[in-house]
């Protein structure tokens, strides 16, 4: 059967690619955040104390921020990939429905030839 809805297939692929890119950027962003904390932990600690959250200052705060950044970035990436897969699932359902409809509209095969009355059993 022919493939229909090519634009939806392209949109589904775009969502999947965007999801992978967001996942990669989330991992890189979390690594940069943690790396920046190691480099500039003194200034981050001072900023945390001035903001009134001393327990989130320094390296510990940046690691916690990196973990949350990674977590939310990966959740967002999984959501984008799920939207792309959902579009493909809907397209598969449509293809299967169209194939079933075509199969049911096809003329039925004639019954097998039988002899009447059937031959006697011996």
Secondary structure, 3 states (H helix, E strand, C coil): CCCCCHHHHHHHHHHHHHHHHHHHHHHHHHHHHHHHHHHCHHHHHHHHHHHCCHHHCHHHHHHHHHHHHHHHHHHHHHHHHHHHHHHHHHHHHHHHHHHHHHHHHCCCCCCCCCCCCCCCCC
